[in-house]
Amino acid sequence: MADDSFDDQTWESFKPDAARAIRATQTFEDAVARTLDQPFDTRTHDGVAAALDELRAAAPAALRVSRLQMSGGA
């Protein structure tokens, strides 16, 4: 029998938090890659700044996800 350590409500709250954290991380990685490809194109710097703002905004969601993963184990 599978270990269902998350109830439905916990799982449903986990999904949007995880998606937000993943999107913010991917956005940041993409922005940094563009800047590394074109370091003297100042337009790419704005993308990194915006991605950092999104990471800051997503930090609470990422922390909630990390706590669920730690407490949801066997």
C-alpha positions as CSV (number, residue, x, y, z in Angstrom):
1,M,0.0,0.0,0.0
2,A,1.3,3.4,-0.9
3,D,2.2,5.9,1.8
4,D,-0.2,8.9,1.4
5,S,1.6,11.3,3.6
6,F,-0.2,14.4,2.2
7,D,-3.9,14.8,2.6
8,D,-5.8,16.3,-0.4
9,Q,-5.9,19.8,1.1
10,T,-2.1,19.8,1.7
11,W,-1.5,18.5,-1.8
12,E,-3.7,21.1,-3.4
13,S,-1.9,23.9,-1.5
14,F,1.5,22.4,-2.4
15,K,1.0,22.5,-6.2
16,P,0.7,26.3,-6.7
17,D,3.5,27.0,-4.3
18,A,5.8,24.5,-6.1
19,A,4.8,25.9,-9.5
20,R,5.6,29.4,-8.4
21,A,9.0,28.5,-7.0
22,I,9.9,26.5,-10.1
23,R,8.8,29.3,-12.4
24,A,10.7,31.9,-10.5
25,T,13.8,29.8,-10.5
26,Q,13.6,29.1,-14.2
27,T,13.0,32.8,-15.0
28,F,16.1,33.7,-13.0
29,E,18.2,31.1,-14.6
30,D,17.1,32.2,-18.1
31,A,17.7,35.9,-17.3
32,V,21.2,35.1,-16.0
33,A,22.0,33.0,-19.0
34,R,20.9,35.8,-21.4
35,T,23.1,38.3,-19.4
36,L,26.1,35.9,-19.6
37,D,25.6,35.6,-23.3
38,Q,25.5,39.4,-23.7
39,P,27.1,40.9,-20.6
40,F,27.3,44.4,-22.0
41,D,23.7,44.6,-23.3
42,T,22.2,46.6,-20.4
43,R,18.7,45.4,-21.4
44,T,19.6,42.0,-20.1
45,H,20.5,43.5,-16.7
46,D,16.9,44.6,-16.3
47,G,15.8,41.0,-16.9
48,V,18.0,39.8,-14.1
49,A,16.7,42.6,-11.8
50,A,13.1,41.6,-12.6
51,A,13.9,37.9,-12.1
52,L,15.4,38.7,-8.6
53,D,12.2,40.5,-7.7
54,E,10.2,37.4,-8.7
55,L,12.6,35.2,-6.6
56,R,12.0,37.4,-3.6
57,A,8.3,37.3,-4.1
58,A,8.3,33.5,-4.5
59,A,10.5,32.9,-1.5
60,P,7.6,32.3,1.0
61,A,6.1,29.8,-1.4
62,A,9.4,28.0,-1.8
63,L,9.8,27.9,2.0
64,R,6.3,26.4,2.4
65,V,7.2,23.7,-0.2
66,S,10.5,22.9,1.6
67,R,8.7,22.5,4.9
68,L,6.1,20.2,3.3
69,Q,8.7,18.0,1.7
70,M,10.6,17.7,5.0
71,S,7.5,16.9,7.1
72,G,5.8,14.8,4.5
73,G,8.4,12.0,4.4
74,A,8.1,8.5,5.7
